[in-house]
């Protein structure tokens, strides 16, 4: 499958918002996505086809030398094809150069995401009980530390 990672722009907003709504119990509105485009502390990346269709997306927030992976998602029909790994890999390369650590929260029953993060060096550092009350699930807090990040 051919796709490329590109910075998210306004042309991606409708598809990203629809995908977010389909995948997450607390999706961001299209207006929220648009406001994030202008947030200088956030990096938004999409995996898009040659025709410009969104296959997946990722959101990384950065404050000083701390990163937080806010969202990573792939269309269900394209999961397990390396798209989430590619998006995460781009954030990890940035982290290696600029961050002391990168954190994230993942639902405790999301085995594919947990496996992806563990494979990429994230370790569990805590738990938020009933963080996802609409599905009665905990959030697992995970962190990946970087040795080469600027402080």
C-alpha positions, 0 to 999 in steps of 0.5 A, spaced: 500 500 500 502 506 498 501 512 503 506 518 505 506 521 512 504 529 511 503 534 516 495 535 517 492 541 514 485 543 513 484 539 507 484 533 512 480 535 517 473 532 515 476 525 514 480 526 520 474 528 524 470 522 522 475 517 523 476 520 530 468 519 531 468 512 529 474 510 533 474 514 540 468 514 545 470 522 546 472 524 539 474 531 538 470 536 534 472 538 527 472 545 530 477 542 535 481 539 530 482 545 526 484 549 532 489 544 533 492 546 526 494 553 529 497 550 536 504 551 536 505 546 541 502 540 537 504 536 531 499 533 527 501 528 522 496 524 517 498 518 513 495 519 506 494 515 500 496 518 493 489 521 492 489 524 499 485 520 503 486 519 510 488 512 512 491 514 519 493 520 524 497 522 530 497 528 535 503 529 539 503 535 544 510 538 546 511 543 552 519 544 553 522 537 553 516 533 555 512 530 549 505 527 550 502 522 544 495 525 544 492 520 539 494 515 534 489 512 529 488 508 523 482 506 519 480 499 521 481 496 514 488 498 514 490 496 521 496 492 522 499 494 516 504 499 519 501 505 519 501 506 526 508 504 527 510 509 521 506 515 525 509 513 532 516 512 529 516 519 526 514 522 533 520 517 536 525 520 531 523 527 534 523 525 541 530 522 540 532 529 538 528 534 542 525 530 548 527 527 555 521 523 555 514 521 551 508 519 555 501 516 553 495 513 555 492 507 552 485 503 554 487 497 558 483 492 553 487 495 547 491 489 546 494 491 539 496 499 541 499 496 548 503 491 543 505 497 539 507 501 544 511 496 548 515 494 542 517 501 541 520 501 548 514 504 552 513 502 559 507 502 564 508 507 569 501 508 572 494 507 571 488 511 571 482 507 574 475 508 570 478 513 565 474 511 560 467 511 564 463 510 558 466 503 557 468 502 564 475 501 562 482 504 565 487 508 562 494 505 562 499 510 563 506 509 559 512 513 558 518 512 553 525 516 556 530 518 551 537 519 552 539 524 547 533 529 548 535 536 549 534 539 556 
